[in-house]
Amino acid sequence: MIHQFIERRTSKVKTEKLFGDKTVSFIYSTTREKAPFLYKAAASARMSSILGYLNFEMPGGSLLTGADGIIKELGIDLTECVDPQSELNTPKKIFERKIKYWDLRPMSIDPESIVSPADAKILIGSFADVSRLFIKEKFFSYDELFSDRKTRPGKTRWIDAFVDGDFAVLRLTPEKYHYNHLPVTGKVIDIYEIDGAYHSCNPTAMIHVVTPLSKNKRVVTIIDTDIHGGSRVGLVALIEVVALMIGEIVQCYSDFEYVNPRPIQPGMALMKGQPKSLYRPGSSVDLVIFQKNKIEFCEDIISNMYRTDAQSRFSKGFGQPLIETEVAVRSTIAFRRQ
C-alpha cells in the first residue's frame, strides 16, 4: 500500500518514497511472528549501530546499501546548506547538514505561536476522551512515555502534569534536515534519557509494533514557558525518539545560528526557533506534549487529518482517518489558547 501525505504549502496530496520499505515490511509483518529472535535483533541498539555504520560511516558502504541513491532520488536540496556543497561529500555529512534556517525557514513574529521543531510530517492528537483529536494509545502508551517506572520512578510526576493534554507527533524521514529546534521559549526544568529499542519509524513498523514511541530510546526535555518573555503555555515536553540507524541524539543548543553549541541543562533559558539537538543519520520522531487547555492547533493541520483524497497506512492500520501534513521547521503549528 502506498503512503500519502499533504504538502502544507500547496495542499496537494503527495506520495512518500519510503526508504527500505520492503525490508521494513518484511521484518515487521513477517519476521515478527515467524522469527521473533530476528525481529528482536532488528530493533536492537547493536543492529541499529551496524546499519548506521554501513550506510553512513564505512567507506563505500552507502553504495552497497543504497544510501547514496536516496540523496538523488528524494531530491535533497544542498543549496540550503551552510557548508559548501564540495564539503558535503559523504552521506553522513549530508544527513547532518546545517541549513540557513534564519533565511530559508522563516518564523512568525507572533509571540503566541508554537512552531514545528523539525522538517517533518505531523499528526496531532489529544489525551482527552472528549476531544475530536482523541488518538491516545495509537503511537505510544501515555503511562510509559515519560518514565520507565523501574529505573526512573521519580519521573512519573510528569504523567500527572500532562493529563488530558494535547500532543504532536512529528516524523522525520531520512532525507530531512535532522536538527531539532525549540517549539517554544522557556526555561528547562528537567532533561533525562530513557533507554529502549530502535524500532523503525516507517509507517508499517509503527502500525505493527504496539505503542512504539514509548518503547524506543528517547530524551525527555521539560520546559516551563510561564516565565518572563516565555511562550506562556505552561509546561511543554519535547521528547526526541530514536529509530533505526539513529546512533545518538546530540544536545547542541545555540542562541544564534549554530554558534557556540552547548548541551541542554536544567535552568537554561531556551529561545523558540533555535537549534536544540541533532539526530545522527536515519529516521526519528519528535513528540511535543502540551498541558490541558493551553494551545489550539492550526486548523489546516486538523482538517488535513480527515481528508479522504489521500491514502495513509496509519488510517488503514489504526482504523481511523490519520493523514499527515508535511511541515517546515519553525513554521507555526499551534497558538496559545485565549
C-alpha positions, 0 to 999 in steps of 0.5 A, spaced: 500 500 500 502 506 498 503 512 503 500 519 502 501 525 505 499 533 504 504 538 502 502 544 507 504 549 502 500 547 496 495 542 499 496 537 494 496 530 496 503 527 495 506 520 495 512 518 500 518 514 497 519 510 503 526 508 504 527 500 505 520 499 505 520 492 503 525 490 508 521 494 513 515 490 511 518 484 511 521 484 518 515 487 521 509 483 518 513 477 517 519 476 521 515 478 527 511 472 528 515 467 524 522 469 527 521 473 533 529 472 535 530 476 528 525 481 529 528 482 536 535 483 533 532 488 528 530 493 533 536 492 537 541 498 539 547 493 536 543 492 529 541 499 529 549 501 530 551 496 524 546 499 519 548 506 521 555 504 520 554 501 513 550 506 510 553 512 513 560 511 516 564 505 512 567 507 506 563 505 500 558 502 504 552 507 502 553 504 495 552 497 497 546 499 501 543 504 497 544 510 501 547 514 496 541 513 491 536 516 496 540 523 496 538 523 488 532 520 488 528 524 494 531 530 491 535 533 497 536 540 496 544 542 498 543 549 496 540 550 503 546 548 506 551 552 510 557 548 508 559 548 501 556 543 497 564 540 495 564 539 503 558 535 503 561 529 500 559 523 504 552 521 506 553 522 513 555 529 512 549 530 508 544 527 513 547 532 518 547 538 514 546 545 517 541 549 513 540 557 513 534 556 517 534 564 519 533 565 511 530 559 508 525 557 514 522 563 516 518 564 523 512 568 525 513 574 529 507 572 533 509 571 540 503 566 541 505 561 536 508 554 537 512 552 531 514 545 528 521 543 531 523 539 525 522 538 517 517 533 518 510 530 517 505 531 523 499 528 526 496 531 532 492 528 537 489 529 544 489 525 551 482 527 552 476 522 551 472 528 549 476 531 544 475 530 536 483 529 536 482 523 541 488 518 538 491 516 545 494 509 545 495 509 537 503 511 537 505 510 544 502 508 551 501 515 555 503 511 562 510 509 559 512 515 555 515 519 560 518 514 565 520 507 565 517 506 572 523 501 574 529 505 573 526 512 573 520 512 578 521 519 580 519 521 573 512 519 573 510 526 576 510 528 569 504 523 567 500 527 572 502 534 569 500 532 562 493 529 563 488 530 558 493 534 554 494 535 547 500 532 543 504 532 536 507 527 533 512 529 528 516 524 523 522 525 520 524 521 514 531 520 512 532 525 507 530 531 512 534 536 515 535 532 522 536 538 527 531 539 532 529 546 534 525 549 540 517 549 539 517 554 544 521 559 549 522 557 556 526 555 561 528 547 562 526 544 568 528 537 567 532 533 561 533 525 562 534 519 557 530 513 557 533 507 554 529 502 549 529 499 542 530 502 535 524 500 532 523 503 525 519 509 524 516 507 517 509 507 517 508 499 517 513 498 523 509 503 527 502 500 525 505 493 527 509 494 533 504 496 539 505 503 542 512 504 539 514 511 541 514 509 548 518 503 547 524 506 543 530 510 546 528 517 547 530 524 551 525 527 555 526 535 555 521 539 560 520 546 559 516 551 563 514 557 558 510 561 564 516 565 565 518 572 563 518 573 555 516 565 555 511 562 550 506 562 556 503 555 555 505 552 561 509 546 561 511 543 554 515 536 553 519 535 547 521 528 547 526 526 541 525 518 539 530 514 536 529 509 530 533 505 526 540 507 524 539 513 529 546 512 533 545 518 538 541 524 539 546 530 540 544 536 545 547 542 541 543 548 543 545 555 540 542 562 541 544 564 534 545 560 528 549 554 530 554 558 534 557 556 540 553 549 541 552 547 548 548 541 551 541 542 554 541 543 562 536 544 567 535 552 568 537 554 561 533 559 558 531 556 551 529 561 545 523 558 540 526 557 533 533 555 535 537 549 534 536 544 540 539 537 538 541 533 532 539 526 530 545 522 527 543 519 520 536 515 519 529 516 521 526 519 528 520 522 531 519 528 535 513 528 540 511 535 543 506 534 549 502 540 551 498 541 558 490 541 558 487 547 555 493 551 553 494 551 545 489 550 539 492 547 533 492 550 526 486 548 523 489 546 516 493 541 520 486 538 523 482 538 517 488 535 513 487 529 518 480 527 515 481 528 508 479 522 504 483 524 497 489 521 500 491 514 502 495 513 509 497 506 512 496 509 519 488 510 517 488 503 514 492 500 520 489 504 526 482 504 523 481 511 523 482 517 518 490 519 520 493 523 514 499 527 515 501 534 513 508 535 511 511 541 515 517 546 515 521 547 521 519 553 525 513 554 521 507 555 526 503 549 528 499 551 534 497 558 538 496 559 545 489 558 547 485 565 549 
